[in-house]
Amino acid sequence: MYDIIIIGSGAGGATMAYRLADSGKKILIIERGDYVPVEKENWDSVEVFQKNRYTTTELWLDKHDKPFRPGMHYNVGGNTKFYGAALFRLREEDFKEIQHYGGISPAWPIQYQDLKGYYLEAEKLFHVHGKRGSDPTEPFDEEPYPHPPLQHEPRIQEVVDELINYGWYPFELPIGVNFKPHETANAPYTLDRFDGFPDAAERKGDAHLCALAKALEYSNVELMTNTKVLRLNTNEQGNRISEIVVEQNGENKTLTSDLVILSAGAINSAAILLESKSKKFPEGLANSSDQVGRNYMFHQNSALVALYTEPNHTKFGKTFGINDFYHANKGYEFPLGHIQMLGKSDEHQIKADSPIAAPGFTFELMAEHAVDFWLTSEDLPDPKNRVTVEKGQIKISYTSNNQKGHEFLKSELIKALKASGKFKSFLFKGIYFSKGMDIASPAHQNGTTKMGIDPKTSVVDTNCKAHDLENLYIVDGGFFVSSGAVNPALTIIAMALRVGDYLKKHVLTS
């Protein structure tokens, strides 16, 4: 019997554990995977991107019932062990209704101010480096970033200067990285194998190192690995979770807890709820609104490799972003999205994306000249874009939207790069986190258990408590009402801190 069980150890679950650890309550974190092994393959792009060494082998279904292998990582720390640690706040406007080329991005039931203080705390917790005010769209904060921005390497600085001359406003990218993870670590360290790789040097600001490890320092907190949650059962009244059924080492077990926090990620949290059907909840647990699994979003994303005329010997290029088109601007009636740098491509990553080399270039030469960009446009909520479970198998039914703005964004970037006279060729990459940037790449997943005031049209309230149950909170990307056009991780972390404070003040006091 536990006081609190947290399902999942990613951005939401690990941060919840961190926030609640000092409550004195008996806390269990359940993780379906294990620790990512520390091995030389951590930084081997063939192993990580081509052989998918660390992704799940399970198969999901697309809307046509065609199986595919998702780029999901089931391990301690969740997908944050592999993310690029670009940690953005949503813009103030993202919490309000916005018109896009593809439709309406709806307003949230909370505002930016509700998360402002927690965003700052999240930036401190995850060692974010940045320069406050350099991003013209960033919400104002009196306090600077916890750490100074990462310096642009020489070739990247040239690109920044060229974009400034073009009339754009590149800004220092907020990156979560801890250069002093161990007091005894004196070896020099270069951010090279970072974006999409697990970090054996433990410098990356991930949920395991920044939050979970700190929670586990408390004697009242424990972690159960290699344990998959199968379903959640309720009491006879159907108003409380009474049992958590898990599978561990091929054996089913039943766990009990006064409070349950579901943080398995937007897709898997929805799947667990949908698999937990009962007489009280014939369409799935916490689903009286029929919204569980609906409104799945993961952004319109593209990765662009631009070939610079001169060799690019940059080790870590992920140091600037561009938000000139984040809002309606520069002749566009509606927002286009966000641009940031990616980790530096090598020949193996480029070869995996393109079966044909660019004219006059081998894959090795392409990698030597590559400058990598990541483009994100808002994905609009659509109840038809949804997660379901069929005979125990996750199915993602998704049709992309808001593509017009994303195409405009791509054309604007290419136009700006061509204007410099420094770029010869452009290649759109097909992989990110080892999978194509379609439904097989769920890195930015959100929206499946959306937040709202009305129980008839939403799954959780403004404190992430399930409307239908007294002791269930859902704290991962599922609560998003809209996706914005920046990475969702910092918002998940900030919300976990906020919900944790609410629980300590209003729920755990008895």
JONOR-V890351 format. One record per residue. N is the residue number from 0. RES is the residue in three letters. SS is DSSP state (H for helix, E for strand, - for the rest). PSI is psi as a letter, one per 30 degrees, with the letter a starting at -180 (none if undefined). Layout:
N:RES:SS:PSI
N:RES:SS:PSI
This chain:
0:MET:-:k
1:TYR:E:l
2:ASP:E:e
3:ILE:E:k
4:ILE:E:k
5:ILE:E:k
6:ILE:E:j
7:GLY:-:k
8:SER:-:g
9:GLY:-:a
10:ALA:H:e
11:GLY:H:e
12:GLY:H:e
13:ALA:H:e
14:THR:H:e
15:MET:H:e
16:ALA:H:e
17:TYR:H:e
18:ARG:H:e
19:LEU:H:f
20:ALA:H:e
21:ASP:H:g
22:SER:H:f
23:GLY:-:f
24:LYS:-:l
25:LYS:-:j
26:ILE:E:k
27:LEU:E:k
28:ILE:E:k
29:ILE:E:k
30:GLU:-:k
31:ARG:-:f
32:GLY:-:a
33:ASP:E:a
34:TYR:-:k
35:VAL:-:k
36:PRO:-:k
37:VAL:-:j
38:GLU:-:l
39:LYS:H:f
40:GLU:H:f
41:ASN:H:e
42:TRP:H:g
43:ASP:-:j
44:SER:H:f
45:VAL:H:e
46:GLU:H:e
47:VAL:H:e
48:PHE:H:e
49:GLN:H:e
50:LYS:-:f
51:ASN:-:h
52:ARG:-:e
53:TYR:-:g
54:THR:-:l
55:THR:-:l
56:THR:-:f
57:GLU:-:l
58:LEU:E:k
59:TRP:E:l
60:LEU:E:k
61:ASP:-:a
62:LYS:-:f
63:HIS:-:g
64:ASP:-:g
65:LYS:-:k
66:PRO:E:k
67:PHE:E:l
68:ARG:E:j
69:PRO:-:l
70:GLY:-:h
71:MET:-:k
72:HIS:-:j
73:TYR:-:j
74:ASN:E:l
75:VAL:-:k
76:GLY:-:f
77:GLY:H:a
78:ASN:H:f
79:THR:H:f
80:LYS:H:f
81:PHE:-:f
82:TYR:-:l
83:GLY:-:g
84:ALA:-:g
85:ALA:E:j
86:LEU:-:j
87:PHE:-:k
88:ARG:-:k
89:LEU:-:k
90:ARG:-:l
91:GLU:H:e
92:GLU:H:f
93:ASP:H:f
94:PHE:H:f
95:LYS:-:l
96:GLU:-:k
97:ILE:E:k
98:GLN:E:k
99:HIS:E:l
100:TYR:-:e
101:GLY:-:f
102:GLY:E:a
103:ILE:E:k
104:SER:E:j
105:PRO:-:l
106:ALA:-:k
107:TRP:-:l
108:PRO:-:f
109:ILE:-:l
110:GLN:-:l
111:TYR:-:e
112:GLN:H:f
113:ASP:H:f
114:LEU:H:f
115:LYS:H:e
116:GLY:H:e
117:TYR:H:e
118:TYR:H:e
119:LEU:H:e
120:GLU:H:e
121:ALA:H:e
122:GLU:H:e
123:LYS:H:e
124:LEU:H:e
125:PHE:-:g
126:HIS:-:h
127:VAL:E:k
128:HIS:E:k
129:GLY:-:a
130:LYS:-:j
131:ARG:-:k
132:GLY:-:f
133:SER:-:f
134:ASP:-:j
135:PRO:-:f
136:THR:-:f
137:GLU:-:k
138:PRO:-:k
139:PHE:-:k
140:ASP:-:k
141:GLU:-:e
142:GLU:-:k
143:PRO:-:l
144:TYR:-:l
145:PRO:-:f
146:HIS:E:l
147:PRO:-:l
148:PRO:-:l
149:LEU:-:k
150:GLN:-:k
151:HIS:-:k
152:GLU:-:l
153:PRO:H:e
154:ARG:H:e
155:ILE:H:e
156:GLN:H:e
157:GLU:H:e
158:VAL:H:e
159:VAL:H:e
160:ASP:H:e
161:GLU:H:e
162:LEU:H:e
163:ILE:H:e
164:ASN:H:f
165:TYR:H:f
166:GLY:-:g
167:TRP:-:l
168:TYR:-:i
169:PRO:-:k
170:PHE:E:l
171:GLU:E:k
172:LEU:-:k
173:PRO:-:j
174:ILE:E:k
175:GLY:E:j
176:VAL:E:k
177:ASN:-:j
178:PHE:-:f
179:LYS:-:i
180:PRO:-:f
181:HIS:-:k
182:GLU:-:f
183:THR:-:f
184:ALA:-:j
185:ASN:-:f
186:ALA:-:k
187:PRO:-:l
188:TYR:-:k
189:THR:-:k
190:LEU:-:j
191:ASP:-:d
192:ARG:-:i
193:PHE:-:e
194:ASP:-:j
195:GLY:-:f
196:PHE:-:l
197:PRO:-:k
198:ASP:-:j
199:ALA:-:f
200:ALA:-:f
201:GLU:-:h
202:ARG:-:f
203:LYS:E:k
204:GLY:-:i
205:ASP:-:l
206:ALA:H:e
207:HIS:H:e
208:LEU:H:e
209:CYS:H:f
210:ALA:H:e
211:LEU:H:e
212:ALA:H:e
213:LYS:H:e
214:ALA:H:e
215:LEU:-:f
216:GLU:-:f
217:TYR:-:k
218:SER:-:f
219:ASN:-:g
220:VAL:E:k
221:GLU:E:l
222:LEU:E:k
223:MET:E:j
224:THR:-:l
225:ASN:-:h
226:THR:E:j
227:LYS:E:k
228:VAL:E:k
229:LEU:E:e
230:ARG:E:l
231:LEU:E:k
232:ASN:E:l
233:THR:E:l
234:ASN:-:l
235:GLU:-:e
236:GLN:-:f
237:GLY:-:g
238:ASN:-:f
239:ARG:-:k
240:ILE:E:k
241:SER:E:f
242:GLU:E:k
243:ILE:E:j
244:VAL:E:k
245:VAL:E:l
246:GLU:E:k
247:GLN:E:k
248:ASN:-:h
249:GLY:-:g
250:GLU:E:k
251:ASN:E:k
252:LYS:E:l
253:THR:E:k
254:LEU:E:l
255:THR:-:l
256:SER:E:k
257:ASP:E:e
258:LEU:E:k
259:VAL:E:k
260:ILE:E:j
261:LEU:E:j
262:SER:-:h
263:ALA:-:g
264:GLY:-:l
265:ALA:H:e
266:ILE:H:e
267:ASN:H:e
268:SER:H:e
269:ALA:H:e
270:ALA:H:e
271:ILE:H:e
272:LEU:H:e
273:LEU:H:e
274:GLU:H:f
275:SER:-:h
276:LYS:-:l
277:SER:-:l
278:LYS:-:e
279:LYS:-:e
280:PHE:-:i
281:PRO:-:f
282:GLU:-:g
283:GLY:-:l
284:LEU:-:k
285:ALA:-:g
286:ASN:-:h
287:SER:-:f
288:SER:-:f
289:ASP:-:g
290:GLN:-:f
291:VAL:-:k
292:GLY:-:f
293:ARG:-:l
294:ASN:-:h
295:TYR:-:k
296:MET:E:k
297:PHE:-:g
298:HIS:-:l
299:GLN:E:j
300:ASN:E:k
301:SER:E:k
302:ALA:E:k
303:LEU:E:k
304:VAL:E:j
305:ALA:E:k
306:LEU:E:j
307:TYR:E:k
308:THR:-:e
309:GLU:-:l
310:PRO:-:k
311:ASN:-:j
312:HIS:-:g
313:THR:-:k
314:LYS:-:e
315:PHE:-:j
316:GLY:-:f
317:LYS:-:i
318:THR:-:f
319:PHE:E:l
320:GLY:E:l
321:ILE:E:k
322:ASN:-:g
323:ASP:-:f
324:PHE:-:g
325:TYR:-:e
326:HIS:-:l
327:ALA:-:k
328:ASN:-:l
329:LYS:-:h
330:GLY:-:f
331:TYR:-:k
332:GLU:-:f
333:PHE:-:l
334:PRO:-:k
335:LEU:-:e
336:GLY:-:a
337:HIS:E:k
338:ILE:E:k
339:GLN:E:l
340:MET:E:l
341:LEU:-:l
342:GLY:-:l
343:LYS:-:k
344:SER:-:k
345:ASP:-:l
346:GLU:H:e
347:HIS:H:e
348:GLN:H:e
349:ILE:H:e
350:LYS:H:e
351:ALA:H:f
352:ASP:H:e
353:SER:-:j
354:PRO:-:f
355:ILE:-:k
356:ALA:-:l
357:ALA:-:l
358:PRO:-:k
359:GLY:-:g
360:PHE:-:k
361:THR:-:l
362:PHE:H:e
363:GLU:H:e
364:LEU:H:e
365:MET:H:e
366:ALA:H:e
367:GLU:H:f
368:HIS:H:g
369:ALA:E:k
370:VAL:E:k
371:ASP:E:k
372:PHE:E:l
373:TRP:E:k
374:LEU:E:k
375:THR:E:k
376:SER:E:l
377:GLU:-:k
378:ASP:-:k
379:LEU:-:k
380:PRO:-:k
381:ASP:-:j
382:PRO:-:f
383:LYS:-:f
384:ASN:-:j
385:ARG:E:l
386:VAL:E:k
387:THR:E:l
388:VAL:E:k
389:GLU:E:j
390:LYS:-:h
391:GLY:-:g
392:GLN:E:k
393:ILE:E:k
394:LYS:E:k
395:ILE:E:j
396:SER:E:j
397:TYR:-:k
398:THR:-:k
399:SER:-:l
400:ASN:-:l
401:ASN:-:h
402:GLN:H:f
403:LYS:H:e
404:GLY:H:e
405:HIS:H:e
406:GLU:H:e
407:PHE:H:e
408:LEU:H:e
409:LYS:H:e
410:SER:H:e
411:GLU:H:e
412:LEU:H:e
413:ILE:H:e
414:LYS:H:e
415:ALA:H:e
416:LEU:H:e
417:LYS:H:e
418:ALA:H:f
419:SER:-:f
420:GLY:-:g
421:LYS:-:f
422:PHE:E:k
423:LYS:E:e
424:SER:E:l
425:PHE:E:k
426:LEU:E:k
427:PHE:E:j
428:LYS:E:l
429:GLY:-:g
430:ILE:-:l
431:TYR:E:k
432:PHE:-:h
433:SER:-:g
434:LYS:E:l
435:GLY:-:l
436:MET:-:h
437:ASP:-:b
438:ILE:-:f
439:ALA:-:f
440:SER:-:i
441:PRO:-:h
442:ALA:-:e
443:HIS:-:g
444:GLN:-:k
445:ASN:E:l
446:GLY:-:g
447:THR:-:f
448:THR:-:i
449:LYS:-:l
450:MET:E:k
451:GLY:-:l
452:ILE:-:e
453:ASP:-:j
454:PRO:-:f
455:LYS:-:f
456:THR:-:g
457:SER:-:l
458:VAL:-:e
459:VAL:E:l
460:ASP:-:a
461:THR:-:f
462:ASN:-:g
463:CYS:-:g
464:LYS:E:k
465:ALA:E:k
466:HIS:-:e
467:ASP:-:f
468:LEU:-:k
469:GLU:-:f
470:ASN:-:g
471:LEU:E:k
472:TYR:E:k
473:ILE:E:j
474:VAL:-:i
475:ASP:-:a
476:GLY:H:f
477:GLY:H:f
478:PHE:H:f
479:PHE:-:k
480:VAL:-:e
481:SER:-:l
482:SER:-:f
483:GLY:-:a
484:ALA:-:g
485:VAL:-:l
486:ASN:-:k
487:PRO:-:f
488:ALA:H:e
489:LEU:H:e
490:THR:H:e
491:ILE:H:e
492:ILE:H:e
493:ALA:H:e
494:MET:H:e
495:ALA:H:e
496:LEU:H:e
497:ARG:H:e
498:VAL:H:e
499:GLY:H:e
500:ASP:H:e
501:TYR:H:e
502:LEU:H:e
503:LYS:H:e
504:LYS:H:e
505:HIS:H:f
506:VAL:H:e
507:LEU:-:g
508:THR:-:f
509:SER:-:none
